[in-house]
């Protein structure tokens, strides 16, 4: 949950730059103030895929001040 539409859009764009495709949902798809990132996993994703995604989320989260540095 990122809560803000602009932050969600920026987060998703930065993840895509790192090779991680996610969808940012914001109003009117979800209630105003409830913007979020949607991630879909499948059984075909490997541990390496998950580690790459976690690292990208962590890096972008710190860059956008969503996670502590």
C-alpha positions as CSV (number, residue, x, y, z in Angstrom):
1,X,0.0,0.0,0.0
2,X,1.4,3.3,-1.0
3,X,-1.8,5.3,-0.6
4,X,-0.9,8.1,-3.1
5,X,-1.6,7.8,-6.9
6,X,1.5,9.7,-8.0
7,X,3.8,7.7,-5.7
8,X,2.3,4.5,-7.0
9,X,2.8,5.5,-10.6
10,X,6.4,6.6,-9.9
11,X,7.1,3.4,-7.9
12,X,5.8,1.2,-10.7
13,X,7.8,3.1,-13.4
14,X,11.0,2.8,-11.4
15,X,10.4,-1.0,-10.9
16,X,9.9,-1.4,-14.7
17,X,13.2,0.4,-15.3
18,X,14.7,-2.4,-13.2
19,X,12.9,-5.2,-15.1
20,X,10.1,-5.7,-12.6
21,X,6.6,-5.3,-14.1
22,X,3.9,-4.4,-11.7
23,X,0.6,-2.6,-11.9
24,X,-0.1,0.5,-9.9
25,X,-3.8,0.7,-8.9
26,X,-5.3,4.0,-7.8
27,X,-8.6,5.9,-7.9
28,X,-11.1,5.1,-9.5
29,X,-10.0,1.4,-9.5
30,X,-9.5,1.5,-5.7
31,X,-10.9,4.0,-3.2
32,X,-9.2,7.4,-3.1
33,X,-6.3,7.3,-0.7
34,X,-5.8,3.5,-1.1
35,X,-3.4,3.4,-4.0
36,X,-1.3,0.3,-4.2
37,X,1.1,-1.9,-6.2
38,X,-0.2,-5.2,-7.5
39,X,2.2,-8.1,-7.9
40,X,1.4,-11.4,-9.5
41,X,3.5,-14.4,-8.8
42,X,3.3,-17.8,-10.5
43,X,4.8,-21.2,-9.9
44,X,7.2,-20.6,-12.7
45,X,9.0,-17.8,-10.8
46,X,12.3,-19.0,-9.4
47,X,14.0,-18.1,-6.2
48,X,16.3,-15.8,-8.3
49,X,13.3,-14.0,-9.7
50,X,11.9,-13.4,-6.3
51,X,15.3,-12.2,-4.9
52,X,15.6,-9.8,-7.9
53,X,12.1,-8.5,-7.2
54,X,12.7,-8.1,-3.5
55,X,15.9,-6.2,-4.1
56,X,14.2,-3.9,-6.7
57,X,11.3,-3.2,-4.3
58,X,13.8,-2.4,-1.5
59,X,16.0,-0.2,-3.7
60,X,13.0,1.8,-5.1
61,X,11.3,2.0,-1.7
62,X,14.4,3.6,-0.2
63,X,14.8,5.9,-3.2
64,X,11.2,7.1,-2.9
65,X,11.4,7.4,1.0
66,X,8.8,4.6,1.4
67,X,11.3,2.5,3.3
68,X,14.0,3.7,5.8
69,X,17.4,4.2,4.2
